[in-house]
Amino acid sequence: MNALIAIYPYKFEGLWVFDDEKVGLIQEPFVSGADEIIERMTQRIAGAERGFRLLFSANPFPGHMVEFEWRHEESGGNWYYCADLKQEGWLCPALFRYFATAPERIYAKFEAKGG
């Protein structure tokens, strides 16, 4: 598994979704707070609704913007909290396409596709 992962979320019919054919995901939606976090984090990215790059890792990396701390499991997914945003979001079981177990922390960077 990669240490640093890139996905390219975009809006489809009002939902933030992403495709990653390498792991068998097409139009996988972000819901239950994760969508609201994306809205906040992409406010300054022109055209984010047409697609942006989301880099994430279980380890800190240069330029990461936010840190999410694991809270608890629910419905096969996991809740994470971001102290900087004072917001919680649920990541569905698709998380396990990238990690063998739910990481204690997830570090992320939201940027324009070419950025």
C-alpha positions as CSV (number, residue, x, y, z in Angstrom):
1,M,0.0,0.0,0.0
2,N,1.2,3.5,-0.8
3,A,2.2,5.8,2.1
4,L,0.8,8.8,0.3
5,I,-2.5,8.4,-1.6
6,A,-4.1,10.7,-4.1
7,I,-7.8,10.7,-5.1
8,Y,-9.7,13.2,-7.2
9,P,-13.1,14.0,-5.7
10,Y,-15.7,16.0,-7.7
11,K,-19.4,16.8,-7.4
12,F,-22.0,14.6,-9.0
13,E,-25.7,15.3,-8.6
14,G,-25.0,17.4,-5.5
15,L,-22.7,14.9,-3.8
16,W,-19.0,14.9,-3.4
17,V,-17.8,11.6,-4.9
18,F,-14.6,10.1,-6.2
19,D,-13.5,7.3,-8.6
20,D,-10.5,5.0,-8.1
21,E,-10.7,2.2,-10.5
22,K,-7.4,0.7,-9.1
23,V,-9.4,-0.3,-5.9
24,G,-12.8,-0.8,-7.6
25,L,-14.6,2.4,-6.6
26,I,-16.8,4.5,-8.9
27,Q,-18.7,7.5,-7.7
28,E,-18.0,6.6,-4.1
29,P,-19.8,9.3,-2.1
30,F,-18.6,11.3,1.0
31,V,-21.4,11.6,3.5
32,S,-22.1,12.2,7.2
33,G,-19.8,15.2,7.8
34,A,-17.0,14.2,5.4
35,D,-18.9,16.1,2.7
36,E,-19.1,19.2,4.8
37,I,-15.4,19.1,5.6
38,I,-14.7,18.9,1.8
39,E,-16.9,22.0,1.3
40,R,-15.0,23.9,3.9
41,M,-11.5,22.8,2.7
42,T,-12.2,23.5,-1.0
43,Q,-13.7,27.0,-0.7
44,R,-10.5,28.6,-2.1
45,I,-10.0,26.0,-4.9
46,A,-11.4,27.4,-8.1
47,G,-13.6,24.9,-9.9
48,A,-13.2,22.3,-7.1
49,E,-16.7,20.9,-7.9
50,R,-15.2,19.8,-11.3
51,G,-12.4,18.0,-9.4
52,F,-9.5,18.6,-7.1
53,R,-6.7,16.5,-5.6
54,L,-7.0,15.1,-2.1
55,L,-3.7,13.7,-0.8
56,F,-3.9,11.7,2.4
57,S,-1.8,9.4,4.6
58,A,-1.7,7.8,8.0
59,N,1.6,9.6,8.5
60,P,2.4,13.3,8.5
61,F,3.8,14.6,5.2
62,P,5.2,18.0,4.1
63,G,2.4,20.4,3.3
64,H,-0.5,18.5,4.9
65,M,-3.2,20.9,5.9
66,V,-5.3,19.0,8.4
67,E,-5.1,16.1,10.8
68,F,-8.0,13.8,11.6
69,E,-8.1,11.8,14.8
70,W,-9.9,8.5,14.9
71,R,-12.9,8.5,17.3
72,H,-14.9,5.3,16.9
73,E,-16.3,2.7,14.5
74,E,-19.9,2.8,13.3
75,S,-21.8,0.9,10.6
76,G,-18.6,-0.6,9.2
77,G,-17.0,2.9,8.8
78,N,-15.1,5.1,11.1
79,W,-15.6,8.6,12.6
80,Y,-12.7,11.0,12.6
81,Y,-12.4,14.4,14.3
82,C,-10.5,17.5,13.1
83,A,-9.6,19.8,15.9
84,D,-8.6,22.6,13.6
85,L,-12.1,22.6,12.0
86,K,-13.9,21.5,15.2
87,Q,-15.7,19.0,13.0
88,E,-16.3,15.3,12.7
89,G,-16.8,13.2,9.6
90,W,-17.6,9.6,8.9
91,L,-15.5,7.6,6.4
92,C,-17.3,4.6,5.0
93,P,-15.8,1.1,4.6
94,A,-14.1,2.2,1.4
95,L,-11.3,3.4,3.8
96,F,-10.2,-0.3,3.9
97,R,-9.4,-0.2,0.2
98,Y,-6.5,2.0,1.3
99,F,-5.6,0.9,4.9
100,A,-5.7,-2.6,6.4
101,T,-7.1,-1.1,9.6
102,A,-8.5,2.3,10.5
103,P,-5.5,4.6,11.1
104,E,-5.3,6.4,14.4
105,R,-4.7,9.6,12.4
106,I,-5.2,10.7,8.8
107,Y,-3.3,13.7,7.4
108,A,-4.7,15.4,4.3
109,K,-4.0,18.1,1.8
110,F,-6.7,19.6,-0.5
111,E,-5.4,21.3,-3.6
112,A,-6.2,22.1,-7.2
113,K,-5.5,19.3,-9.7
114,G,-2.5,21.1,-11.1
115,G,-1.3,22.4,-7.7
